[in-house]
Amino acid sequence: MTMETTTQKDAALALMERVLRDGRPMAREYPLIFESNATGKVETLEENDEVVSTCAWIARTLATPTADVPTAFIGSVATSPSIRGRGLGSRVLAETLNKASSQGAALSLLWADEPEWYQARGWIPFGTENVYVIEHGNAILLPEPIGVRAATDADTDAIHSLYSQHASRTLRIKEETASLLGIPNMQTYVCEQEGEVVGYACMGRGEDLQHVIHEWGGSPDGVLPVVSQLWAKSRNESERIFMMVPDSEPDFRAFFKFVKAEGAQGVLAMAHLGCTKVMASTFNSLFPEGVTATATSAETIDVTGPKGTLRLTNHEILLALCPPRGDRRVVDVIEQEVGTAIPNLPVSPFVWGLDSI
Ligand SMILES: CC(C)(COP(=O)(O)OP(=O)(O)OC[C@H]1O[C@@H](n2cnc3c(N)ncnc32)[C@H](O)[C@@H]1OP(=O)(O)O)[C@@H](O)C(=O)NCCC(=O)NCCS
């Protein structure tokens, strides 16, 4: 592994484009990794001065209603086709995880089309996302798209401010939102009422999330007219579109239940444990008085309460923090063993579409 340089980033990008896009460009889909002042990074393995395996990653903070969780997002894992099966992909991923942990990530997240490869390397499903189907049958119950128009650069402040009102989100500065709004093949509309932008929604994202509304902000009165417009634009080419909704937005879930939209609860991402010290301090910010978490190794955290101590290992730590589909069983066991209720666990993070890598 070598230090990251511009040339190295270019070489990594070329390999990612070859493997993941059949040679088509992808830098504009991931501005926080590839634009000139990007904070995101690439890791590479080289042989004979050539990048042969790579991935992208970025340090991010997951804001939830109860705690902020330092996290790394990883994506675009790729090995040159001619030398696969020699452990290079596993190594570049392991080295990225080490780097992310040593820089303070309590965990890493990624989005995989084929999760099996990651599962075999210690990654597990994490968190919850709800996806609703909008189709001819229920779209007639959406409000008219009154006041809806395509977003322009002048809407960035309003969009960023609506985004920032989500209790569960990735922390982002306005300049990052501005860069992300420039992702190609994305339709972004806003709803303006009495001169004020009160809702926005984005559908499509580069070569991903076609017909999926993956990010939005505002109250139902501001967002649903935009959804209505996105449906009107899509209905001739697609039987249905989809909308991602976090658990932390009950008004939207209630609307889709009311219009009898088909919905499915899926997992938010794949996760891998990072730095247990940072994770233990995240737990401590969530625990009630009299309960403490202590990192006892790179893979274990001891939780101590009035009744005793319980040692959590690797996957148990992630399942205590944020199990798939809100399954509280690991938290129940902790509560029983340490002898007190821990109402702040699990946490409910959500990653909106513009942040995915
Ligand atoms: C996935 C990928 C990065 C692995 O790279 P690699 O350098 O071959 O990785 P490793 O050598 O560490 O692991 C290879 C092993 O994974 C297995 N494997 C490869 N793809 C797999 C998949 N989709 N599901 C399950 N196992 C898979 C191989 O059969 C091999 O098994 P073996 O060790 O028993 O022979 C590489 O196949 C690749 O670039 N694929 C296309 C891009 C991709 O799918 N990226 C992930 C999406 S972000």
The ligand as a Tripos MOL2 file, in Angstrom:
@<TRIPOS>MOLECULE
LIG
   48    50     1     0     0
SMALL
NO_CHARGES

@<TRIPOS>ATOM
      1 C1        -15.2580   -8.9360   -5.2650 C.3       1 LIG1
      2 C2        -13.8220   -8.6910   -5.6800 C.3       1 LIG1
      3 C3        -13.4190   -7.2870   -5.2280 C.3       1 LIG1
      4 C4        -12.9280   -9.7080   -4.9680 C.3       1 LIG1
      5 O1        -11.5770   -9.4260   -5.2910 O.3       1 LIG1
      6 P1        -10.4260  -10.5480   -5.1320 P.3       1 LIG1
      7 O2         -9.1300   -9.8450   -5.1780 O.co2     1 LIG1
      8 O3        -10.6580  -11.6520   -6.0540 O.co2     1 LIG1
      9 O4        -10.7630  -11.0010   -3.6410 O.3       1 LIG1
     10 P2        -10.1730  -12.1950   -2.7910 P.3       1 LIG1
     11 O5         -9.0940  -12.8960   -3.5620 O.co2     1 LIG1
     12 O6         -9.8390  -11.6640   -1.4650 O.co2     1 LIG1
     13 O7        -11.4350  -13.1470   -2.6390 O.3       1 LIG1
     14 C5        -11.8070  -13.9500   -3.7130 C.3       1 LIG1
     15 C6        -12.7930  -14.9850   -3.2360 C.3       1 LIG1
     16 O8        -14.1020  -14.4130   -3.2210 O.3       1 LIG1
     17 C7        -14.9580  -15.2010   -4.0300 C.3       1 LIG1
     18 N1        -15.9460  -14.2970   -4.6190 N.ar      1 LIG1
     19 C8        -15.7770  -13.3870   -5.6030 C.ar      1 LIG1
     20 N2        -16.9390  -12.7390   -5.8530 N.ar      1 LIG1
     21 C9        -17.8440  -13.2350   -4.9870 C.ar      1 LIG1
     22 C10       -19.2170  -12.9640   -4.7470 C.ar      1 LIG1
     23 N3        -19.8810  -12.0640   -5.4480 N.pl3     1 LIG1
     24 N4        -19.8370  -13.6590   -3.7690 N.ar      1 LIG1
     25 C11       -19.1810  -14.5860   -3.0260 C.ar      1 LIG1
     26 N5        -17.8750  -14.8760   -3.2260 N.ar      1 LIG1
     27 C12       -17.2180  -14.2230   -4.1950 C.ar      1 LIG1
     28 C13       -14.0450  -15.8430   -5.0520 C.3       1 LIG1
     29 O9        -14.6390  -17.0050   -5.5730 O.3       1 LIG1
     30 C14       -12.8220  -16.1440   -4.2020 C.3       1 LIG1
     31 O10       -13.0560  -17.3070   -3.4450 O.3       1 LIG1
     32 P3        -11.8300  -18.2780   -3.0310 P.3       1 LIG1
     33 O11       -10.8890  -17.4350   -2.2100 O.co2     1 LIG1
     34 O12       -12.4890  -19.3570   -2.2480 O.co2     1 LIG1
     35 O13       -11.2260  -18.6900   -4.3270 O.co2     1 LIG1
     36 C15       -13.5960   -8.8740   -7.1950 C.3       1 LIG1
     37 O14       -14.1400  -10.1300   -7.5590 O.3       1 LIG1
     38 C16       -14.2380   -7.7920   -8.0400 C.2       1 LIG1
     39 O15       -13.5830   -6.7840   -8.3520 O.2       1 LIG1
     40 N6        -15.4940   -8.0060   -8.4270 N.am      1 LIG1
     41 C17       -16.2300   -7.0690   -9.2290 C.3       1 LIG1
     42 C18       -16.5760   -5.8240   -8.4880 C.3       1 LIG1
     43 C19       -17.4630   -6.0640   -7.2900 C.2       1 LIG1
     44 O16       -18.3800   -6.8670   -7.3120 O.2       1 LIG1
     45 N7        -17.1800   -5.2810   -6.2150 N.am      1 LIG1
     46 C20       -17.9300   -5.3010   -5.0290 C.3       1 LIG1
     47 C21       -19.0400   -4.2860   -5.1180 C.3       1 LIG1
     48 S1        -18.7180   -2.8240   -4.2000 S.3       1 LIG1
@<TRIPOS>BOND
     1     1     2 1
     2     2     3 1
     3     2     4 1
     4     2    36 1
     5     4     5 1
     6     5     6 1
     7     6     7 2
     8     6     8 1
     9     6     9 1
    10     9    10 1
    11    10    11 2
    12    10    12 1
    13    10    13 1
    14    13    14 1
    15    14    15 1
    16    15    16 1
    17    15    30 1
    18    16    17 1
    19    17    18 1
    20    17    28 1
    21    18    19 ar
    22    18    27 ar
    23    19    20 ar
    24    20    21 ar
    25    21    22 ar
    26    21    27 ar
    27    22    23 1
    28    22    24 ar
    29    24    25 ar
    30    25    26 ar
    31    26    27 ar
    32    28    29 1
    33    28    30 1
    34    30    31 1
    35    31    32 1
    36    32    33 2
    37    32    34 1
    38    32    35 1
    39    36    37 1
    40    36    38 1
    41    38    39 2
    42    38    40 1
    43    40    41 1
    44    41    42 1
    45    42    43 1
    46    43    44 2
    47    43    45 1
    48    45    46 1
    49    46    47 1
    50    47    48 1
@<TRIPOS>SUBSTRUCTURE
     1 LIG1         1 GROUP 0 **** ****
